[in-house]
Amino acid sequence: MTVVHDEKEGRFFVRVEGDEAELMYTRIGPHLIDVQHTYVPQSERGHGLAEALAEAAFEYAREHGDRVVPSCPFVRVWLRRHREHWKLLDPPFAESLERKARP
């Protein structure tokens, strides 16, 4: 699987059988991106495409010194299983996840 980054359009995508899975983002500050939406075609769900897109977005943020605002509901759930990426979150969102993770 190859994740492609289209920086001009603010998206990461994977081509799948005549369609695309994608994660959309917007740059909302000099070093701040808002991950807004993830889409995977129904026929391709459950194969790790959304996870690969999220990984690619967070790797991009890490490489560019960016913080992430996780507006996308999928990414928020994904982050609960990937605490190693919390250090890239915009502080208010990191604090919110930390509070929800406490017993």
Salt bridges, closest charged atoms under 4 A:
ASP6 OD2 - ARG11 NE 3.96
GLU20 OE1 - ARG11 NH1 2.90
GLU20 OE2 - ARG15 NE 3.95
GLU22 OE1 - ARG11 NH1 2.84
GLU55 OE2 - HIS82 ND1 4.00
GLU55 OE1 - HIS85 NE2 3.30
GLU59 OE1 - ARG62 NE 3.37
ASP66 OD2 - ARG27 NH2 2.79
ASP66 OD1 - HIS31 ND1 3.39
GLU84 OE2 - HIS82 ND1 3.20
GLU84 OE2 - HIS85 NE2 3.67
GLU98 OE2 - ARG83 NH2 3.40
